[in-house]
Amino acid sequence: MLLAGLNSFQLAGLLYLGATLAMIPFIVKQGRQIKMLFKSGSKIKTLGIIFFGGFLGPLLLMVGLNSANAASVSIWLNMELVATAILGVMIFKDSIDKFTWIGVILTVIAGLITSLGEGVSGITSALLITAACFCWGIDNHLTALTDGASPQAVTFVKGIVAGSVNFGIGCVMSGYSIQFANVSTALIVGAFSYGISIVLYVTSAQNIGATRGQILFSTAPLWGVILSYVFLKEYVQWEHLISIVLLIIAVVMTSVLTHRHQHIHFALEHIHIHRHVDGHHDHEHADGDLIRDKWHIHSHIHDATTHEHSHYPDLHHRHKHR
C-alpha cells in the first residue's frame, strides 16, 4: 500500500530512517556508545558497515535494477547468503562445517524454488546485484564482529546512512516528488520491521556467526508467504511448501549442530549482550548484582584461558582450525 505513493527507494530510505528513530530512546540513554563505534579497534569495522552496507550495496542494487525486473532480483539476492559464506571462509574466520554448507545450499535452493516461473534479465544486472550481495556479505561479517557498542547503536548509525542514501536516490529518481501522506506510516513500519529486526539480527550474528545468522535471516520471504496465506487468503503453492521444508532442514542443521575442540582465548575487553551461563562470562559487576540467566549489556574483560566445549563462531570463537 505504501508503494502506491512512494517509489521503492524512497520507501526503503524511510524504513531505515524509521529504524533510526526507534533507536533514539536507547541512544539518549547510551549515547556514549556512538563514540565507541569510532574508537580505535572499532572504527574500521564501523566505517565498513556504513560504506558497504549503507552506501555501496544499495547503490549497486539501484544500478542493477535499471535493466532487471523485481522477480529476477528476488532470485539473485539469494547470493547474499552465498557471499556471506564465501567471505566467512576466505577472510573472516567464520568456521563453516559441512552441515553449514549444506544449510547454505538448501537455503539457496529454497529461494530458487520459491521464485520458479519468474524471468531472468541480463548478465550485467546479475553481476551488479551479485556485487551488491558481496557488499552486504562484508557488512554481515563486520556487524557480527562489532563488539564496541550495543546492537542499538549499530542500528542507529547504519539506519542514518542507509536511510539517507536510499531516500536521496529515490527522490532523485522521482524528480523530488513525494507523497507526504505516506511518510509517517512508512517511518512507523520501519521502526518495527527494520529497527527491531536489525537489532535482533546484530545480536544473533554476534552470538552464532554471520553465516548462520544470515541463513536464519534468509527465511524472511517464507514467513511472508505464510502470512499471505493467513491474512490475504492467497492460494497455497507446492513450490512454497517444498521451500518451507528445505528451510526447516537448513535451520536445524546449522543452528542445532555445533562443534567442539580445545581452543585458546586471549585476554579481551569488549561490550555485547550476554548472560553468565556460557563459561565465558564469570566477571563480577560493580554493584555486586549477578543474575546468571538475565541478558544484559556492558563493557567487560575476559581473562586468557584454554578450554574445550561446544561452540559457534561467535564473538569469542573466531579462532583458526587445523
DAVEN-V85000 format. One record per backbone hydrogen bond with DSSP energy under -1.0 kcal/mol. NH is the residue of the N-H (numbers start at 1). CO is the residue of the C=O. If there is no record, write none. Layout:
# DAVEN-V85000
nh=NH co=CO
nh=NH co=CO
This chain:
# DAVEN-V85000
nh=4 co=1
nh=5 co=2
nh=11 co=7
nh=12 co=8
nh=13 co=9
nh=14 co=10
nh=15 co=11
nh=16 co=12
nh=17 co=13
nh=18 co=14
nh=19 co=15
nh=20 co=16
nh=21 co=17
nh=22 co=18
nh=23 co=19
nh=27 co=23
nh=28 co=24
nh=29 co=25
nh=30 co=26
nh=33 co=30
nh=34 co=31
nh=36 co=32
nh=37 co=33
nh=38 co=35
nh=39 co=36
nh=42 co=39
nh=43 co=39
nh=46 co=42
nh=47 co=43
nh=48 co=44
nh=49 co=45
nh=50 co=46
nh=51 co=47
nh=52 co=48
nh=53 co=49
nh=54 co=49
nh=56 co=51
nh=57 co=52
nh=59 co=55
nh=60 co=56
nh=61 co=57
nh=62 co=58
nh=63 co=59
nh=64 co=60
nh=65 co=61
nh=67 co=64
nh=68 co=65
nh=73 co=69
nh=74 co=70
nh=76 co=72
nh=77 co=73
nh=78 co=75
nh=79 co=76
nh=80 co=77
nh=82 co=78
nh=83 co=79
nh=84 co=80
nh=85 co=81
nh=86 co=82
nh=87 co=83
nh=88 co=84
nh=89 co=85
nh=90 co=86
nh=91 co=87
nh=92 co=87
nh=94 co=88
nh=101 co=97
nh=102 co=98
nh=103 co=99
nh=104 co=100
nh=105 co=101
nh=106 co=102
nh=107 co=103
nh=108 co=104
nh=109 co=105
nh=110 co=106
nh=111 co=107
nh=112 co=108
nh=113 co=109
nh=114 co=110
nh=115 co=111
nh=116 co=113
nh=118 co=115
nh=126 co=122
nh=127 co=123
nh=128 co=124
nh=129 co=125
nh=130 co=126
nh=131 co=127
nh=132 co=128
nh=133 co=129
nh=134 co=130
nh=135 co=131
nh=136 co=132
nh=137 co=133
nh=138 co=134
nh=139 co=135
nh=140 co=136
nh=141 co=137
nh=142 co=138
nh=143 co=139
nh=144 co=140
nh=145 co=141
nh=154 co=150
nh=155 co=151
nh=156 co=152
nh=157 co=153
nh=158 co=154
nh=159 co=155
nh=160 co=156
nh=161 co=157
nh=162 co=158
nh=163 co=159
nh=164 co=160
nh=165 co=161
nh=166 co=162
nh=167 co=163
nh=168 co=164
nh=169 co=165
nh=170 co=166
nh=171 co=167
nh=172 co=168
nh=173 co=169
nh=174 co=170
nh=175 co=172
nh=176 co=171
nh=179 co=5
nh=182 co=179
nh=186 co=182
nh=187 co=183
nh=188 co=184
nh=189 co=185
nh=190 co=186
nh=191 co=187
nh=192 co=188
nh=193 co=189
nh=194 co=190
nh=195 co=190
nh=196 co=191
nh=198 co=194
nh=199 co=195
nh=200 co=196
nh=201 co=197
nh=202 co=198
nh=203 co=199
nh=204 co=200
nh=205 co=201
nh=206 co=202
nh=207 co=203
nh=208 co=204
nh=209 co=205
nh=213 co=209
nh=214 co=210
nh=215 co=211
nh=216 co=212
nh=217 co=213
nh=218 co=214
nh=219 co=216
nh=220 co=217
nh=223 co=219
nh=224 co=220
nh=225 co=221
nh=226 co=222
nh=227 co=223
nh=228 co=224
nh=229 co=225
nh=230 co=226
nh=231 co=227
nh=234 co=228
nh=241 co=237
nh=242 co=238
nh=243 co=239
nh=244 co=240
nh=245 co=241
nh=246 co=242
nh=247 co=243
nh=248 co=244
nh=249 co=245
nh=250 co=246
nh=251 co=247
nh=252 co=248
nh=253 co=249
nh=254 co=250
nh=255 co=251
nh=256 co=252
nh=259 co=311
nh=263 co=307
nh=265 co=305
nh=268 co=302
nh=270 co=300
nh=271 co=147
nh=274 co=296
nh=276 co=292
nh=288 co=285
nh=294 co=291
nh=296 co=274
nh=300 co=270
nh=302 co=268
nh=305 co=265
nh=307 co=263
nh=311 co=259
nh=314 co=312
nh=315 co=206
nh=317 co=314
